[in-house]
Amino acid sequence: MGVLDGKVALVTGAGRNIGRAIALALARDGATVVVNGRSDAAAVDAVAQEIHAMGGRAESMLADVADPAAVARMTEAIGARLGGLDILVSNAGLRRQTPFLQMSLEEWREILSVALDGAFILCRAAVPLMVARGGGAIVALSGISTHVGTPNRAHVSASKAGLEGLMRALAVELAPQGIRANCVAPGAVDTARGASAGAMPVTIGREDGIPMRRKASVEEIAAVVRMLAGPEGGYVTGQTIHVNGGAFLG
């Protein structure tokens, strides 16, 4: 029996990297995992198949988290097919590197629409399912950029700062319903970066600037998310947990 047996988890942006590792970690401990992605059906299906291969339970669902109608359809399907939702991991996000004076309002809004607006849309749709189950856990993925200041990422930093504020507000407001809300803020992580994300900023990616002299593995980030989502994190809410090898001491 896994400690998450009977729990249903939704992980957004779960087709690769940190999201994939989180989905696998939750499934390994018994949760039924909804593996979400925006458009790459092959990637999310592959993660769901990985979970099935190790004896777990998973479903893949495509939905753009910035689209309220798509999120509503997804959460309605989760309620109808899986009976509800206990864990929401808001991991989906976009990364760009653009000098501030070259940053258009369109690009600014594009970045915030996923990491911040998407988290709001997801939580608004998911919380009623959690209330019906007697409680739940929300974990959002922030990042070190918003804490140390990173050139060319004003929009990313702003979206993550807003995300942390949203989680603190929800932690207080939803505590009477048994719902916890936290952020995990990774530092430099050894992942495959998409072309649009550009190279990892020197300010956070130089290993000689990290006291532990290495990047995190995706499994190390997933382990902290898994703790916050499970019973071990039962008295933790409204927090931002930093996982960065000492690069930022929050």
N, C-alpha and C positions, 0 to 999 in steps of 0.2 A: 504494500500500500504506500503510495506516494503522499507526501504532506499536502499536495494540491489536488488529490483525487476528488472528483465531483465539482471542481472549479472550472469555469469557462473563462478563457482569456482572449482578448483581441490585441494583436500586436500590429501596429501600422508600420509601413516601410520595412516589411519583414522579409523581403526577397533576397537580401544580401547583407553582408557586413554585420553591424551591431544588431540590427533587427532580427536577422536570421539566428544569431547566437542567442538572443533573448527567447525567441520562439522555441528553440531546441531546449533551452534550460527549463522553461516552464513545463514543456511537454514531458521532459525527463522525470519531473517530480509529480506527474499525474494529471496536469491540467489538460483539458481539451482546448486546443489553440486554434483560433481563427487567424490565418496568415494573410495579411492584407498588403496589397500593393496598388499603385495607381493604374498602371497599364501593362506591366510586364507579366503576363499570365504564366509564361514558362518558368520564370523565377519563383513566383509564389507557389506554383504547383510543385516545383522541385523541392522546396522546403517542406511542404505538406507531405510529400512522398518520403522524405528523410525521416520525418516523425513517424509515419506509418511503419517504415522499415525497422525502427527501433521499438515497435510495439505500442506506440502512442496513438493519440487521437488528434486529428487536425482536419480543418477545412480551409480551402483557399477562397478568398473573396476579393474581387477587384472593386475599388472605390476611390475616387479622388477626395481626400479628406477636406479639401477646400470647397467642396460642392455639398451644400446642406441636403439636397435631395438624394444624392448618392449615398451619403452617410446614413440618412434616414432609412433608405432601402436596406442597407447592410445591417444596421442594428435591428430592424424589424425581422430580417431573416435569421439573425442570431437568436432573437427571442423565440421565434416560431420553431426553429429547427433544433436549437440546443437548450431551450428552456430559460435562458437568461444570460447574464453577464456578471462576473465577479471581479475581473482584473482588466484594466485598460492600460496599455502601454502606448503612449503617444510619442512615437519615434520618428515619424515621417518628417522630413525637412529638406530644404534646398540650400545649397551653398554656392555663393558666387564671390568673386574677388574683383571689386571695381573701386577705383579711387572715388572718394566722396564727391568731388566736384564733377565727375563724369557719370554719377549715378542718377538715372532717371527716376521719376516718380513711379513709372510703370514697373521698373525693376524692384524698387523698394516695396511696392505693394505685392509683387509676385512672391518675394521672399517671406514677407509677413503673412501672406495668405495661407501658407502651408503650416509653418511652425507655430504661429500664434492663433490666427483665425481657425486653422484646422483643429487645434487643440480645443478651442472654445466649442466649435461645432461638434466634435467628437464627444466631449464631456456632456454637453447639453443633451445629446441623444442617448448616451450610455448611462447617465446617472439614474434615470427612472428604472432601468433594468436592475441596477444595483440596489436601489431602494426596495424594489420588490423582492430581492433575495436577502434582505436584512443587512446589507452593507457591501463593502468592496474596497478595492485599492486602485488608485490612479497613479501611474508613474510616468513622468514626462522627461524626455531627454533634452537637457540644456547643453552647456558646453563651457569650456574655459575662456573662450574669446570674450564673452561679456564681462568677465571678471578682471582680466588683465589688459583689455584694450588691444585691438588688433587692427592694423591698417587695412584699408580696402574692404572691410567687412562691417561697416556701420549698420547695414540692414540686418545682417545675421545676428550681430550683437544685440541690436534693439529687439529683435524677435525673441531671443532667448531670455533677455531681461524681463520682457513682458510675460513670457511663459512662466518664469519663476514667480512673478507676482500673482499670476492666475492661480498657480498651485497653492500659494499661501492663503489666498482668499478662499479657495474651495476647501482647504483643510479646516478652516474655522467654521465656515458656513455649513459644511456637510458632516462635520463630526457627530452631531446628534443623530444622524441617520446611519452611523457606523461606517462612514466612508472616509478613508485616508487619502491624502494627496501629497506627493513628494516629487522632487526633481533629482535626477542624477546628472552631474556635470562632468563628462569625461575631459581629460586633457588630450595629449597626442595619442592616437590609437593607430595600430598597424592595420589599416584597411585598404581595400582597392578603391581609389577615388575616381569618381566620374570625371569626364573631360570638362564639364561645366564648372566643377568645383575648383579646378586649378590645382597647383602645387600647394602642399601644406604650408601655411605661413611660417616664416622663419621664427617669428616671435614665440610660437608654441611648439614647433616641430623639431627644433635642434636638441638632440639627445644630450649634448653636453650642458644644456641649460635645464635639464631635468635632474633633480638630485638622485633619482634611481637609475639614471643613465640609459633609459630605454623607453620605448613606447609601450602602451598597454596592449594586451591582446583583447579581442572582442569578447572572449570568454570571461575575462576579468570584469568588464563592464556589465555583462549579462548577469554575473553572479550577484552584483550589488542590486540590480533591478529585481532579480529573483528574491532576494532577502526582503526588500521593501514590499513586494507583492504578496509575500507569504506570511504565515503566523509569526515568524521571527521578528517581523517589522510591525507587530501589532500595536506598539505604543509610539510609533514614529509617524509624525504627520507634520506637514508644513515646512519640511526641511529641504535643503539642497545639499546632497551628498557629493563631495568632490572626489573624483577618482583620477588622479593625475601624477602620481609618483613624486609628489612634493613640489610640482611646478607652481602651484598656487596654494597658499595655506589659508583656507577660508574659515 
